[in-house]
Amino acid sequence: RTPQTPEEKKDTLTKAMDKWIKGMMEATAGKVKAWDAVNEPISGADNDGDGKYDLQSGETGDPEANFYWQDYLGSEDYVRLVVGKAREYYEEFGGNPAELKLFINDYNLESWWDDNKKLESLIEWIKVWEADGQTKIDGIGTQMHVSYILDEADQKKQEESIVKMFELLADSGKLVKISELDMGIVEKAFGAGIAATAVTEEQHQKMADFYKFIVSKYLEILPGGYGITQWTTADTAQNPLGLWDVNYGRKHTYAGFAA
């Protein structure tokens, strides 16, 4: 069979995306009002030197594990397609268009090691996608899979970047949600995590205080924030990521979050 041309591939995949979004909106019939329209679009590298990180792609990501729509539909068009079709079919199948909220969701937006460049890049990309005058992205989701760092200097840098992230998000004018919050604990930045069974009483308290810091700063800087999703319910033996332990007993982190 003759391989499709780039134009034919774009046409085929546009039809596939249209069919999938239509099916989702028909099935949910206006009842699901908030969606992550696009998930994890931003890479961690600026290979073209334009001052912002490139999009994930077969060149910057893992083409063996992932399919990158933008490689076929175009860096600008693929988000515009998703957003436009979501709004079209949401209304067609009974939704009130004023209630639909479409988010771009990504991770490492609080990254202190690159001075929040990934978030700054995402904000710039949103401006690119909205530059057609028709596309409207309502909000940004920040995943926040974080670790408390026992090295005090690095932990301080991390806390400063979290504050900066919330400030940048507030300045973006978008709705903001913490979409996947959980927390491990490490001796040093980028080091191996400490197992749940090895976390000391003092370390539990440090994690609880860090939860309180994150949630308090979110509420302070983004008082109109869209909400927080706690990503992991309970620990495993190896990972102290939950607000409950492996036996579903409330942890110090539960108290920190609640406070």
N, C-alpha and C positions, 0 to 999 in steps of 0.2 A: 504494500500500500504506500502511496506517495505521502510523505510527511506533510502535515499542514504548514502553511505559511504562518508567520507571526500574526498576520491579520485574521486568518482563519482560526487560530488558537484563541485569540482574544474574543472573537465572536462566539465560539463554542463555550468558552468559560463564562462569558457574560450571560449566556442563556442558562447555564448551570447555576450560577449564582442567583439569577432572577427566580428560577424555579424553587431553589432552596428557601430563599427569604419569603417568597409568596406562601410556600407550604407552612413555614413557621408562624407567619402572621395569621394565616387561615386557622391553624390549629389552636392558637392562643386567643384569637377573636377579641383583641383589644384589652384582654385582662392583664397581660404582662406589660407594664408601662415603662420599665427601664431595662435597657439592654447594653451589654458590652458589644457595641457594633464591630469594633476591631480590637483584637487582643495582641499585645506585645509586638507592635510594628517596628520599634526603634532598635537598631544595633548599637554596639558600643564603639563604633569606629567612624572616623570621617575620612574615608579614602579619597573622596573627590575634592577635598580641601575647600569646601564652601562654607565652613564655619559651624556646621551642624552635623550630628551623627547621621549616617546613611540609614535607610530602611533595612530591615532584615531582608535577605535575599539568598539565592543560591550561592552567591559569592561570599557573603558575610556570615551565613548561617550553616546549617547542616542539611543539604539537599537530599541526603539519604533518609533522614528522619522526618523532614518537614516539606510541605508543599507551599510555595510562596506565590500567592495570587498576583502580587505586584510585579513579579517577573514577567507575567503574561498580559496583565491588564494595564500596567503602567503605574508608576509611583503616585501619580495624582489621581488617576481615574478610578483605581480600585476602591478607595475610601469613598469617593463621591458616589460610586455605584451602590455600595452597601447602604450608605446613609439615605440616598434618594429612594431606593427601592423599599427600605424599611419604612420610611414615612408614607410612601404611596400605598403599600399594602396594609399597613396598620390602619389607615383611615378606611380603605376599601372594605376591610373585614370588621368594621364596627367600632374602632378605637377613636377617641377624641384626640385629634392631632395636637391640641394644646397640652395634653398630658404626657405625650411620648418624650422620653429622655434617652438620648443616645450618648454613650460614653466611649472614650478611648482608654484602654486599660494597659498598664505596663509596670515593669518591676525596676528596681534600682533607681527610682526617681529621687531617693534620699541619699544617693551615693556621695559620700564625703571625699572619696579618693580622686574624683574628677570634678569636684566643686559643683555638683548637681548639673553637669553638662547634659546628661541624658534627658532630664526634665526640660531644660532650656531648649534642647533639640526638639522634643515632642511639641512644645508650645509653638516653636517656629514651623514645624510641619503642619500643625493645625491651621496656622495662618495660610499656608500654601493651599491646603485642601479647601478652605473656606473662601479663597480668593476668587472663585467663580461667581460669587454673589448669590449662589443658590444653596450650597452645602452649609448646613449648620450642625455643629457638634456641640452638644449641650454640656458635656462634662468630661472630667478626667478621673480615672481610677488609679490610685497608687497602691501597689500590692503590699509592700512593707513586710517581707519575710526577713526579719532582723535578728541579730544576735546581740545580747549584752556582751561587751568586751571588757574583760577584767583589767586590761591595760588602760589605766586611767586617762592617759593622753589621747589614745585612739577613741576611747568612749566619748570624751569631750568633743572631739572632732565630729563624731557621728551625731551627737545631740545637736551641735551647731548646724549641721547640714539638714537635719530633720526640720529645725525651725526655719531655715532658709527655704526648704522645699515648700512648707506650708505658706510662707510669704509669697513665693513665686506663684503658687497655685491660686492664692487669693488675688494676686495682681492680674491673673489671666482672665478673670471675669467669668470663669466656668464654674459649674457645679463641681464639687469635689467630694469624692468618697474614698475612704480607706477600704480597699476591696478584699484584701487577703492577709490580715494582720496575724502574725504569730511570732514567737521569739524563742531562739535557742540561747546558748551561752558558750563563750569561747575564752581561752586564756589570752590569745592575741588575735588581732585582725586577720582574717582569712585562714585561721588555724582550725584544727579539728574541734568539733563540738564536744562538750562535756556530756557524758551520758546522764540520763535522768536519775539513775540510781546513785550517781556520784556527786550530785549537786548538794552543797552544804547549806545549812540554815542561813548563813550570811549571804551566800550567793542567791538563794531563793528570794531574800529580801531585796537584793540589788535588782533582780529581774522585776519584782513587783513595783519597785520605785520607778523603773524605766517604763513600764506600762503606764503608770500614773503620769509620768512626764509626757509620753506620746499623746495620750488621750486628752490631757489637760491643754497641751499646746494646740492640738487640733481644734478643741472647743473655743479656745481663746482667740486664735488667729482666723479661724473659719467658723464663726458662730452660725452661719447659715449653711454649714456643710451638709452633704446629702446622707451621711451615715457611715458607720463602721461595721465591717464584717470580720468577726474573729474566725480565722481560717481553720484552726485545728482545735478540736474539742478537748481531747485528752492525750496525755503522754503515751509514748511507748517506753519500753525499758531503756532504749538507746537515746530517745529524743525527748527532751523536756519542753515540748512546744505548746502544750495545752494549758488551759486555765484549770483543768482537773488533772489529777494524777492517773496512773494506769488503772486504778481501782475506782475511778470517778469520785475521789475525794477532792474537795476544793483546795486549791493551792494558794500560796502567797500571791501569785500573779492574778488570781481571781479577785482577791481583795484589792490589789493595786488598780486593776481595771475598774472595779466597782467604785472605789474612792474617787 
